[in-house]
């Protein structure tokens, strides 16, 4: 990822969290995306991409991923 794209991603996430949480700041994030290229279409192949906040410890990323799985599995029990 280019530095400019990473900076734009970080800024967009920070702005979104600030808007959604009345001024909250981002202390970590995990972005996981699936992708498909023209060559992969119709072949049952999917690519995956992950990006993390700069300097974020590995254990924080794992914790955020576990929290996401719990939120998706048990949406009525998720905490704010």
PDB file of N, CA, C and O in Angstrom, chain B, residues numbered from 101:
ATOM      1  N   UNK B 101       0.859  -1.164   0.000  1.00  0.00           N
ATOM      2  CA  UNK B 101       0.000   0.000   0.000  1.00  0.00           C
ATOM      3  C   UNK B 101       0.904   1.226   0.000  1.00  0.00           C
ATOM      4  O   UNK B 101       1.879   1.294   0.749  1.00  0.00           O
ATOM      5  N   UNK B 102       0.575   2.173  -0.833  1.00  0.00           N
ATOM      6  CA  UNK B 102       1.389   3.396  -0.864  1.00  0.00           C
ATOM      7  C   UNK B 102       1.184   4.202   0.414  1.00  0.00           C
ATOM      8  O   UNK B 102       0.168   4.067   1.095  1.00  0.00           O
ATOM      9  N   UNK B 103       2.157   5.032   0.722  1.00  0.00           N
ATOM     10  CA  UNK B 103       2.044   5.886   1.905  1.00  0.00           C
ATOM     11  C   UNK B 103       0.836   6.801   1.808  1.00  0.00           C
ATOM     12  O   UNK B 103       0.150   7.023   2.806  1.00  0.00           O
ATOM     13  N   UNK B 104       0.562   7.339   0.615  1.00  0.00           N
ATOM     14  CA  UNK B 104      -0.574   8.246   0.438  1.00  0.00           C
ATOM     15  C   UNK B 104      -1.898   7.526   0.678  1.00  0.00           C
ATOM     16  O   UNK B 104      -2.804   8.075   1.305  1.00  0.00           O
ATOM     17  N   UNK B 105      -2.007   6.300   0.179  1.00  0.00           N
ATOM     18  CA  UNK B 105      -3.232   5.527   0.388  1.00  0.00           C
ATOM     19  C   UNK B 105      -3.404   5.170   1.852  1.00  0.00           C
ATOM     20  O   UNK B 105      -4.505   5.263   2.393  1.00  0.00           O
ATOM     21  N   UNK B 106      -2.306   4.758   2.501  1.00  0.00           N
ATOM     22  CA  UNK B 106      -2.368   4.415   3.933  1.00  0.00           C
ATOM     23  C   UNK B 106      -2.754   5.624   4.753  1.00  0.00           C
ATOM     24  O   UNK B 106      -3.558   5.503   5.677  1.00  0.00           O
ATOM     25  N   UNK B 107      -2.205   6.789   4.445  1.00  0.00           N
ATOM     26  CA  UNK B 107      -2.566   8.019   5.155  1.00  0.00           C
ATOM     27  C   UNK B 107      -4.039   8.344   4.961  1.00  0.00           C
ATOM     28  O   UNK B 107      -4.717   8.749   5.905  1.00  0.00           O
ATOM     29  N   UNK B 108      -4.542   8.168   3.732  1.00  0.00           N
ATOM     30  CA  UNK B 108      -5.956   8.444   3.457  1.00  0.00           C
ATOM     31  C   UNK B 108      -6.848   7.460   4.198  1.00  0.00           C
ATOM     32  O   UNK B 108      -7.892   7.849   4.722  1.00  0.00           O
ATOM     33  N   UNK B 109      -6.453   6.183   4.250  1.00  0.00           N
ATOM     34  CA  UNK B 109      -7.220   5.175   4.983  1.00  0.00           C
ATOM     35  C   UNK B 109      -7.268   5.511   6.464  1.00  0.00           C
ATOM     36  O   UNK B 109      -8.337   5.501   7.074  1.00  0.00           O
ATOM     37  N   UNK B 110      -6.113   5.810   7.043  1.00  0.00           N
ATOM     38  CA  UNK B 110      -6.059   6.175   8.468  1.00  0.00           C
ATOM     39  C   UNK B 110      -6.936   7.390   8.756  1.00  0.00           C
ATOM     40  O   UNK B 110      -7.661   7.414   9.751  1.00  0.00           O
ATOM     41  N   UNK B 111      -6.870   8.397   7.888  1.00  0.00           N
ATOM     42  CA  UNK B 111      -7.665   9.618   8.091  1.00  0.00           C
ATOM     43  C   UNK B 111      -9.156   9.323   7.984  1.00  0.00           C
ATOM     44  O   UNK B 111      -9.952   9.850   8.762  1.00  0.00           O
ATOM     45  N   UNK B 112      -9.536   8.488   7.028  1.00  0.00           N
ATOM     46  CA  UNK B 112     -10.960   8.156   6.858  1.00  0.00           C
ATOM     47  C   UNK B 112     -11.498   7.382   8.053  1.00  0.00           C
ATOM     48  O   UNK B 112     -12.605   7.649   8.521  1.00  0.00           O
ATOM     49  N   UNK B 113     -10.724   6.433   8.544  1.00  0.00           N
ATOM     50  CA  UNK B 113     -11.154   5.670   9.718  1.00  0.00           C
ATOM     51  C   UNK B 113     -11.253   6.582  10.933  1.00  0.00           C
ATOM     52  O   UNK B 113     -12.222   6.505  11.688  1.00  0.00           O
ATOM     53  N   UNK B 114     -10.264   7.438  11.126  1.00  0.00           N
ATOM     54  CA  UNK B 114     -10.288   8.369  12.264  1.00  0.00           C
ATOM     55  C   UNK B 114     -11.493   9.298  12.188  1.00  0.00           C
ATOM     56  O   UNK B 114     -12.150   9.537  13.201  1.00  0.00           O
ATOM     57  N   UNK B 115     -11.792   9.825  11.004  1.00  0.00           N
ATOM     58  CA  UNK B 115     -12.939  10.726  10.847  1.00  0.00           C
ATOM     59  C   UNK B 115     -14.242   9.991  11.119  1.00  0.00           C
ATOM     60  O   UNK B 115     -15.137  10.530  11.771  1.00  0.00           O
ATOM     61  N   UNK B 116     -14.351   8.778  10.628  1.00  0.00           N
ATOM     62  CA  UNK B 116     -15.579   7.996  10.838  1.00  0.00           C
ATOM     63  C   UNK B 116     -15.794   7.703  12.323  1.00  0.00           C
ATOM     64  O   UNK B 116     -16.899   7.879  12.836  1.00  0.00           O
ATOM     65  N   UNK B 117     -14.750   7.258  13.010  1.00  0.00           N
ATOM     66  CA  UNK B 117     -14.881   6.960  14.437  1.00  0.00           C
ATOM     67  C   UNK B 117     -15.216   8.225  15.223  1.00  0.00           C
ATOM     68  O   UNK B 117     -16.047   8.185  16.130  1.00  0.00           O
ATOM     69  N   UNK B 118     -14.587   9.332  14.888  1.00  0.00           N
ATOM     70  CA  UNK B 118     -14.889  10.593  15.573  1.00  0.00           C
ATOM     71  C   UNK B 118     -16.345  10.987  15.381  1.00  0.00           C
ATOM     72  O   UNK B 118     -16.995  11.453  16.317  1.00  0.00           O
ATOM     73  N   UNK B 119     -16.863  10.799  14.157  1.00  0.00           N
ATOM     74  CA  UNK B 119     -18.268  11.119  13.877  1.00  0.00           C
ATOM     75  C   UNK B 119     -19.224  10.199  14.628  1.00  0.00           C
ATOM     76  O   UNK B 119     -20.232  10.647  15.173  1.00  0.00           O
ATOM     77  N   UNK B 120     -18.901   8.919  14.651  1.00  0.00           N
ATOM     78  CA  UNK B 120     -19.804   7.926  15.237  1.00  0.00           C
ATOM     79  C   UNK B 120     -19.746   7.861  16.757  1.00  0.00           C
ATOM     80  O   UNK B 120     -20.660   7.330  17.388  1.00  0.00           O
ATOM     81  N   UNK B 121     -18.690   8.392  17.348  1.00  0.00           N
ATOM     82  CA  UNK B 121     -18.512   8.259  18.797  1.00  0.00           C
ATOM     83  C   UNK B 121     -18.377   9.598  19.503  1.00  0.00           C
ATOM     84  O   UNK B 121     -17.836   9.669  20.606  1.00  0.00           O
ATOM     85  N   UNK B 122     -18.860  10.644  18.881  1.00  0.00           N
ATOM     86  CA  UNK B 122     -18.815  11.978  19.479  1.00  0.00           C
ATOM     87  C   UNK B 122     -17.388  12.378  19.877  1.00  0.00           C
ATOM     88  O   UNK B 122     -17.142  12.807  21.004  1.00  0.00           O
ATOM     89  N   UNK B 123     -16.463  12.228  18.934  1.00  0.00           N
ATOM     90  CA  UNK B 123     -15.102  12.691  19.158  1.00  0.00           C
ATOM     91  C   UNK B 123     -14.111  11.642  19.599  1.00  0.00           C
ATOM     92  O   UNK B 123     -12.979  11.978  19.949  1.00  0.00           O
ATOM     93  N   UNK B 124     -14.507  10.364  19.594  1.00  0.00           N
ATOM     94  CA  UNK B 124     -13.589   9.296  19.984  1.00  0.00           C
ATOM     95  C   UNK B 124     -12.380   9.231  19.060  1.00  0.00           C
ATOM     96  O   UNK B 124     -12.440   9.664  17.909  1.00  0.00           O
ATOM     97  N   UNK B 125     -11.291   8.689  19.574  1.00  0.00           N
ATOM     98  CA  UNK B 125     -10.079   8.538  18.768  1.00  0.00           C
ATOM     99  C   UNK B 125      -9.810   7.056  18.506  1.00  0.00           C
ATOM    100  O   UNK B 125     -10.162   6.194  19.311  1.00  0.00           O
ATOM    101  N   UNK B 126      -9.190   6.786  17.388  1.00  0.00           N
ATOM    102  CA  UNK B 126      -8.856   5.417  17.010  1.00  0.00           C
ATOM    103  C   UNK B 126      -7.616   4.979  17.784  1.00  0.00           C
ATOM    104  O   UNK B 126      -6.593   5.665  17.778  1.00  0.00           O
ATOM    105  N   UNK B 127      -7.718   3.842  18.441  1.00  0.00           N
ATOM    106  CA  UNK B 127      -6.565   3.293  19.154  1.00  0.00           C
ATOM    107  C   UNK B 127      -6.050   2.027  18.486  1.00  0.00           C
ATOM    108  O   UNK B 127      -5.031   1.475  18.901  1.00  0.00           O
ATOM    109  N   UNK B 128      -6.739   1.569  17.469  1.00  0.00           N
ATOM    110  CA  UNK B 128      -6.324   0.402  16.706  1.00  0.00           C
ATOM    111  C   UNK B 128      -7.413   0.050  15.714  1.00  0.00           C
ATOM    112  O   UNK B 128      -8.574   0.417  15.894  1.00  0.00           O
ATOM    113  N   UNK B 129      -7.032  -0.664  14.665  1.00  0.00           N
ATOM    114  CA  UNK B 129      -8.044  -1.168  13.730  1.00  0.00           C
ATOM    115  C   UNK B 129      -7.499  -2.341  12.946  1.00  0.00           C
ATOM    116  O   UNK B 129      -6.289  -2.520  12.805  1.00  0.00           O
ATOM    117  N   UNK B 130      -8.425  -3.133  12.440  1.00  0.00           N
ATOM    118  CA  UNK B 130      -8.126  -4.239  11.541  1.00  0.00           C
ATOM    119  C   UNK B 130      -9.065  -4.101  10.356  1.00  0.00           C
ATOM    120  O   UNK B 130     -10.285  -4.055  10.517  1.00  0.00           O
ATOM    121  N   UNK B 131      -8.496  -4.036   9.187  1.00  0.00           N
ATOM    122  CA  UNK B 131      -9.280  -4.013   7.950  1.00  0.00           C
ATOM    123  C   UNK B 131      -9.002  -5.327   7.238  1.00  0.00           C
ATOM    124  O   UNK B 131      -7.850  -5.657   6.959  1.00  0.00           O
ATOM    125  N   UNK B 132     -10.037  -6.060   6.952  1.00  0.00           N
ATOM    126  CA  UNK B 132      -9.873  -7.318   6.220  1.00  0.00           C
ATOM    127  C   UNK B 132     -10.846  -7.277   5.064  1.00  0.00           C
ATOM    128  O   UNK B 132     -12.051  -7.117   5.263  1.00  0.00           O
ATOM    129  N   UNK B 133     -10.333  -7.420   3.865  1.00  0.00           N
ATOM    130  CA  UNK B 133     -11.169  -7.304   2.668  1.00  0.00           C
ATOM    131  C   UNK B 133     -10.956  -8.507   1.763  1.00  0.00           C
ATOM    132  O   UNK B 133      -9.878  -9.102   1.729  1.00  0.00           O
ATOM    133  N   UNK B 134     -11.993  -8.845   1.042  1.00  0.00           N
ATOM    134  CA  UNK B 134     -11.848  -9.869   0.009  1.00  0.00           C
ATOM    135  C   UNK B 134     -11.811  -9.165  -1.337  1.00  0.00           C
ATOM    136  O   UNK B 134     -12.382  -8.088  -1.513  1.00  0.00           O
ATOM    137  N   UNK B 135     -11.126  -9.798  -2.281  1.00  0.00           N
ATOM    138  CA  UNK B 135     -11.003  -9.181  -3.604  1.00  0.00           C
ATOM    139  C   UNK B 135     -11.091 -10.256  -4.676  1.00  0.00           C
ATOM    140  O   UNK B 135     -10.918 -11.447  -4.419  1.00  0.00           O
ATOM    141  N   UNK B 136     -11.362  -9.795  -5.867  1.00  0.00           N
ATOM    142  CA  UNK B 136     -11.488 -10.682  -7.003  1.00  0.00           C
ATOM    143  C   UNK B 136     -10.915  -9.976  -8.220  1.00  0.00           C
ATOM    144  O   UNK B 136     -11.322  -8.859  -8.541  1.00  0.00           O
ATOM    145  N   UNK B 137      -9.990 -10.609  -8.886  1.00  0.00           N
ATOM    146  CA  UNK B 137      -9.435 -10.048 -10.111  1.00  0.00           C
ATOM    147  C   UNK B 137     -10.156 -10.659 -11.307  1.00  0.00           C
ATOM    148  O   UNK B 137     -10.870 -11.652 -11.170  1.00  0.00           O
ATOM    149  N   UNK B 138      -9.971 -10.072 -12.453  1.00  0.00           N
ATOM    150  CA  UNK B 138     -10.592 -10.598 -13.671  1.00  0.00           C
ATOM    151  C   UNK B 138     -10.155 -12.040 -13.917  1.00  0.00           C
ATOM    152  O   UNK B 138     -10.958 -12.856 -14.369  1.00  0.00           O
ATOM    153  N   UNK B 139      -8.901 -12.363 -13.629  1.00  0.00           N
ATOM    154  CA  UNK B 139      -8.403 -13.726 -13.819  1.00  0.00           C
ATOM    155  C   UNK B 139      -9.034 -14.734 -12.861  1.00  0.00           C
ATOM    156  O   UNK B 139      -9.111 -15.924 -13.169  1.00  0.00           O
ATOM    157  N   UNK B 140      -9.483 -14.262 -11.708  1.00  0.00           N
ATOM    158  CA  UNK B 140     -10.061 -15.160 -10.711  1.00  0.00           C
ATOM    159  C   UNK B 140     -11.547 -15.421 -10.939  1.00  0.00           C
ATOM    160  O   UNK B 140     -12.086 -16.401 -10.424  1.00  0.00           O
ATOM    161  N   UNK B 141     -12.206 -14.570 -11.695  1.00  0.00           N
ATOM    162  CA  UNK B 141     -13.653 -14.691 -11.894  1.00  0.00           C
ATOM    163  C   UNK B 141     -14.014 -16.047 -12.499  1.00  0.00           C
ATOM    164  O   UNK B 141     -13.387 -16.514 -13.450  1.00  0.00           O
ATOM    165  N   UNK B 142     -15.035 -16.659 -11.923  1.00  0.00           N
ATOM    166  CA  UNK B 142     -15.535 -17.928 -12.415  1.00  0.00           C
ATOM    167  C   UNK B 142     -14.683 -19.131 -12.053  1.00  0.00           C
ATOM    168  O   UNK B 142     -14.975 -20.248 -12.480  1.00  0.00           O
ATOM    169  N   UNK B 143     -13.628 -18.915 -11.267  1.00  0.00           N
ATOM    170  CA  UNK B 143     -12.742 -20.024 -10.903  1.00  0.00           C
ATOM    171  C   UNK B 143     -12.877 -20.432  -9.439  1.00  0.00           C
ATOM    172  O   UNK B 143     -12.157 -21.316  -8.975  1.00  0.00           O
ATOM    173  N   UNK B 144     -13.781 -19.804  -8.719  1.00  0.00           N
ATOM    174  CA  UNK B 144     -13.949 -20.126  -7.308  1.00  0.00           C
ATOM    175  C   UNK B 144     -12.776 -19.696  -6.450  1.00  0.00           C
ATOM    176  O   UNK B 144     -12.495 -20.305  -5.418  1.00  0.00           O
ATOM    177  N   UNK B 145     -12.093 -18.651  -6.876  1.00  0.00           N
ATOM    178  CA  UNK B 145     -10.915 -18.148  -6.167  1.00  0.00           C
ATOM    179  C   UNK B 145     -11.215 -16.756  -5.625  1.00  0.00           C
ATOM    180  O   UNK B 145     -11.835 -15.937  -6.303  1.00  0.00           O
ATOM    181  N   UNK B 146     -10.778 -16.500  -4.418  1.00  0.00           N
ATOM    182  CA  UNK B 146     -10.938 -15.181  -3.812  1.00  0.00           C
ATOM    183  C   UNK B 146      -9.617 -14.792  -3.165  1.00  0.00           C
ATOM    184  O   UNK B 146      -8.934 -15.631  -2.577  1.00  0.00           O
ATOM    185  N   UNK B 147      -9.263 -13.527  -3.275  1.00  0.00           N
ATOM    186  CA  UNK B 147      -8.085 -13.019  -2.587  1.00  0.00           C
ATOM    187  C   UNK B 147      -8.499 -12.324  -1.301  1.00  0.00           C
ATOM    188  O   UNK B 147      -9.619 -11.824  -1.187  1.00  0.00           O
ATOM    189  N   UNK B 148      -7.604 -12.295  -0.345  1.00  0.00           N
ATOM    190  CA  UNK B 148      -7.867 -11.626   0.924  1.00  0.00           C
ATOM    191  C   UNK B 148      -6.732 -10.658   1.220  1.00  0.00           C
ATOM    192  O   UNK B 148      -5.575 -10.914   0.885  1.00  0.00           O
ATOM    193  N   UNK B 149      -7.077  -9.548   1.849  1.00  0.00           N
ATOM    194  CA  UNK B 149      -6.112  -8.508   2.145  1.00  0.00           C
ATOM    195  C   UNK B 149      -6.369  -8.000   3.559  1.00  0.00           C
ATOM    196  O   UNK B 149      -7.520  -7.793   3.944  1.00  0.00           O
ATOM    197  N   UNK B 150      -5.325  -7.803   4.318  1.00  0.00           N
ATOM    198  CA  UNK B 150      -5.453  -7.271   5.676  1.00  0.00           C
ATOM    199  C   UNK B 150      -4.561  -6.057   5.840  1.00  0.00           C
ATOM    200  O   UNK B 150      -3.462  -5.999   5.289  1.00  0.00           O
ATOM    201  N   UNK B 151      -5.037  -5.100   6.593  1.00  0.00           N
ATOM    202  CA  UNK B 151      -4.269  -3.896   6.923  1.00  0.00           C
ATOM    203  C   UNK B 151      -4.549  -3.561   8.382  1.00  0.00           C
ATOM    204  O   UNK B 151      -5.659  -3.765   8.874  1.00  0.00           O
ATOM    205  N   UNK B 152      -3.547  -3.052   9.059  1.00  0.00           N
ATOM    206  CA  UNK B 152      -3.649  -2.746  10.482  1.00  0.00           C
ATOM    207  C   UNK B 152      -3.166  -1.322  10.734  1.00  0.00           C
ATOM    208  O   UNK B 152      -2.467  -0.737   9.907  1.00  0.00           O
ATOM    209  N   UNK B 153      -3.543  -0.777  11.873  1.00  0.00           N
ATOM    210  CA  UNK B 153      -3.068   0.545  12.270  1.00  0.00           C
ATOM    211  C   UNK B 153      -1.551   0.500  12.441  1.00  0.00           C
ATOM    212  O   UNK B 153      -1.005  -0.498  12.912  1.00  0.00           O
ATOM    213  N   UNK B 154      -0.878   1.574  12.059  1.00  0.00           N
ATOM    214  CA  UNK B 154       0.577   1.658  12.211  1.00  0.00           C
ATOM    215  C   UNK B 154       0.982   1.448  13.660  1.00  0.00           C
ATOM    216  O   UNK B 154       0.401   2.046  14.565  1.00  0.00           O
ATOM    217  N   UNK B 155       1.963   0.612  13.876  1.00  0.00           N
ATOM    218  CA  UNK B 155       2.486   0.388  15.217  1.00  0.00           C
ATOM    219  C   UNK B 155       1.602  -0.445  16.119  1.00  0.00           C
ATOM    220  O   UNK B 155       1.906  -0.613  17.300  1.00  0.00           O
ATOM    221  N   UNK B 156       0.523  -0.965  15.587  1.00  0.00           N
ATOM    222  CA  UNK B 156      -0.409  -1.736  16.407  1.00  0.00           C
ATOM    223  C   UNK B 156       0.192  -3.106  16.734  1.00  0.00           C
ATOM    224  O   UNK B 156       0.614  -3.828  15.831  1.00  0.00           O
ATOM    225  N   UNK B 157       0.233  -3.465  18.014  1.00  0.00           N
ATOM    226  CA  UNK B 157       0.750  -4.787  18.370  1.00  0.00           C
ATOM    227  C   UNK B 157      -0.127  -5.900  17.793  1.00  0.00           C
ATOM    228  O   UNK B 157      -1.339  -5.742  17.650  1.00  0.00           O
ATOM    229  N   UNK B 158       0.496  -7.007  17.471  1.00  0.00           N
ATOM    230  CA  UNK B 158      -0.206  -8.144  16.877  1.00  0.00           C
ATOM    231  C   UNK B 158      -1.370  -8.613  17.754  1.00  0.00           C
ATOM    232  O   UNK B 158      -2.436  -8.950  17.239  1.00  0.00           O
ATOM    233  N   UNK B 159      -1.172  -8.636  19.077  1.00  0.00           N
ATOM    234  CA  UNK B 159      -2.227  -9.128  19.965  1.00  0.00           C
ATOM    235  C   UNK B 159      -3.463  -8.221  19.945  1.00  0.00           C
ATOM    236  O   UNK B 159      -4.571  -8.694  20.198  1.00  0.00           O
ATOM    237  N   UNK B 160      -3.296  -6.949  19.654  1.00  0.00           N
ATOM    238  CA  UNK B 160      -4.449  -6.048  19.550  1.00  0.00           C
ATOM    239  C   UNK B 160      -5.259  -6.402  18.307  1.00  0.00           C
ATOM    240  O   UNK B 160      -6.488  -6.450  18.359  1.00  0.00           O
ATOM    241  N   UNK B 161      -4.578  -6.648  17.192  1.00  0.00           N
ATOM    242  CA  UNK B 161      -5.272  -7.060  15.972  1.00  0.00           C
ATOM    243  C   UNK B 161      -6.066  -8.337  16.170  1.00  0.00           C
ATOM    244  O   UNK B 161      -7.205  -8.445  15.716  1.00  0.00           O
ATOM    245  N   UNK B 162      -5.463  -9.305  16.850  1.00  0.00           N
ATOM    246  CA  UNK B 162      -6.163 -10.563  17.127  1.00  0.00           C
ATOM    247  C   UNK B 162      -7.387 -10.301  18.000  1.00  0.00           C
ATOM    248  O   UNK B 162      -8.467 -10.830  17.735  1.00  0.00           O
ATOM    249  N   UNK B 163      -7.219  -9.492  19.030  1.00  0.00           N
ATOM    250  CA  UNK B 163      -8.352  -9.174  19.909  1.00  0.00           C
ATOM    251  C   UNK B 163      -9.492  -8.489  19.163  1.00  0.00           C
ATOM    252  O   UNK B 163     -10.661  -8.809  19.381  1.00  0.00           O
ATOM    253  N   UNK B 164      -9.155  -7.549  18.284  1.00  0.00           N
ATOM    254  CA  UNK B 164     -10.191  -6.872  17.504  1.00  0.00           C
ATOM    255  C   UNK B 164     -10.887  -7.852  16.569  1.00  0.00           C
ATOM    256  O   UNK B 164     -12.101  -7.776  16.382  1.00  0.00           O
ATOM    257  N   UNK B 165     -10.130  -8.769  15.983  1.00  0.00           N
ATOM    258  CA  UNK B 165     -10.731  -9.765  15.092  1.00  0.00           C
ATOM    259  C   UNK B 165     -11.672 -10.694  15.860  1.00  0.00           C
ATOM    260  O   UNK B 165     -12.749 -11.031  15.367  1.00  0.00           O
ATOM    261  N   UNK B 166     -11.277 -11.104  17.046  1.00  0.00           N
ATOM    262  CA  UNK B 166     -12.136 -11.952  17.878  1.00  0.00           C
ATOM    263  C   UNK B 166     -13.412 -11.204  18.259  1.00  0.00           C
ATOM    264  O   UNK B 166     -14.505 -11.771  18.233  1.00  0.00           O
ATOM    265  N   UNK B 167     -13.266  -9.933  18.610  1.00  0.00           N
ATOM    266  CA  UNK B 167     -14.449  -9.138  18.959  1.00  0.00           C
ATOM    267  C   UNK B 167     -15.406  -9.028  17.770  1.00  0.00           C
ATOM    268  O   UNK B 167     -16.623  -9.071  17.947  1.00  0.00           O
ATOM    269  N   UNK B 168     -14.855  -8.885  16.559  1.00  0.00           N
ATOM    270  CA  UNK B 168     -15.690  -8.809  15.366  1.00  0.00           C
ATOM    271  C   UNK B 168     -16.441 -10.118  15.154  1.00  0.00           C
ATOM    272  O   UNK B 168     -17.638 -10.103  14.868  1.00  0.00           O
ATOM    273  N   UNK B 169     -15.754 -11.246  15.291  1.00  0.00           N
ATOM    274  CA  UNK B 169     -16.419 -12.543  15.146  1.00  0.00           C
ATOM    275  C   UNK B 169     -17.546 -12.662  16.165  1.00  0.00           C
ATOM    276  O   UNK B 169     -18.644 -13.100  15.820  1.00  0.00           O
ATOM    277  N   UNK B 170     -17.292 -12.281  17.403  1.00  0.00           N
ATOM    278  CA  UNK B 170     -18.338 -12.333  18.429  1.00  0.00           C
ATOM    279  C   UNK B 170     -19.506 -11.423  18.080  1.00  0.00           C
ATOM    280  O   UNK B 170     -20.664 -11.797  18.263  1.00  0.00           O
ATOM    281  N   UNK B 171     -19.207 -10.235  17.578  1.00  0.00           N
ATOM    282  CA  UNK B 171     -20.264  -9.292  17.204  1.00  0.00           C
ATOM    283  C   UNK B 171     -21.117  -9.852  16.063  1.00  0.00           C
ATOM    284  O   UNK B 171     -22.343  -9.738  16.084  1.00  0.00           O
ATOM    285  N   UNK B 172     -20.464 -10.454  15.071  1.00  0.00           N
ATOM    286  CA  UNK B 172     -21.206 -11.017  13.952  1.00  0.00           C
ATOM    287  C   UNK B 172     -21.974 -12.275  14.345  1.00  0.00           C
ATOM    288  O   UNK B 172     -23.030 -12.559  13.779  1.00  0.00           O
ATOM    289  N   UNK B 173     -21.456 -13.021  15.302  1.00  0.00           N
ATOM    290  CA  UNK B 173     -22.090 -14.265  15.745  1.00  0.00           C
ATOM    291  C   UNK B 173     -23.229 -13.990  16.712  1.00  0.00           C
ATOM    292  O   UNK B 173     -24.278 -14.631  16.641  1.00  0.00           O
ATOM    293  N   UNK B 174     -23.029 -13.045  17.609  1.00  0.00           N
ATOM    294  CA  UNK B 174     -24.012 -12.724  18.659  1.00  0.00           C
ATOM    295  C   UNK B 174     -24.301 -11.219  18.661  1.00  0.00           C
ATOM    296  O   UNK B 174     -23.934 -10.533  19.616  1.00  0.00           O
ATOM    297  N   UNK B 175     -24.942 -10.693  17.626  1.00  0.00           N
ATOM    298  CA  UNK B 175     -25.110  -9.242  17.517  1.00  0.00           C
ATOM    299  C   UNK B 175     -25.902  -8.593  18.653  1.00  0.00           C
ATOM    300  O   UNK B 175     -25.688  -7.420  18.959  1.00  0.00           O
ATOM    301  N   UNK B 176     -26.806  -9.334  19.275  1.00  0.00           N
ATOM    302  CA  UNK B 176     -27.614  -8.758  20.352  1.00  0.00           C
ATOM    303  C   UNK B 176     -26.846  -8.637  21.656  1.00  0.00           C
ATOM    304  O   UNK B 176     -27.285  -7.944  22.573  1.00  0.00           O
ATOM    305  N   UNK B 177     -25.703  -9.304  21.747  1.00  0.00           N
ATOM    306  CA  UNK B 177     -24.922  -9.302  22.980  1.00  0.00           C
ATOM    307  C   UNK B 177     -23.699  -8.397  22.888  1.00  0.00           C
ATOM    308  O   UNK B 177     -22.927  -8.315  23.843  1.00  0.00           O
ATOM    309  N   UNK B 178     -23.508  -7.722  21.766  1.00  0.00           N
ATOM    310  CA  UNK B 178     -22.292  -6.914  21.615  1.00  0.00           C
ATOM    311  C   UNK B 178     -22.352  -5.678  22.494  1.00  0.00           C
ATOM    312  O   UNK B 178     -23.416  -5.104  22.729  1.00  0.00           O
ATOM    313  N   UNK B 179     -21.180  -5.285  22.971  1.00  0.00           N
ATOM    314  CA  UNK B 179     -21.073  -4.102  23.812  1.00  0.00           C
ATOM    315  C   UNK B 179     -20.658  -2.914  22.974  1.00  0.00           C
ATOM    316  O   UNK B 179     -20.013  -3.067  21.937  1.00  0.00           O
ATOM    317  N   UNK B 180     -21.028  -1.736  23.422  1.00  0.00           N
ATOM    318  CA  UNK B 180     -20.618  -0.506  22.729  1.00  0.00           C
ATOM    319  C   UNK B 180     -19.373   0.024  23.361  1.00  0.00           C
ATOM    320  O   UNK B 180     -18.854   1.055  22.933  1.00  0.00           O
TER     321      UNK B 180
END
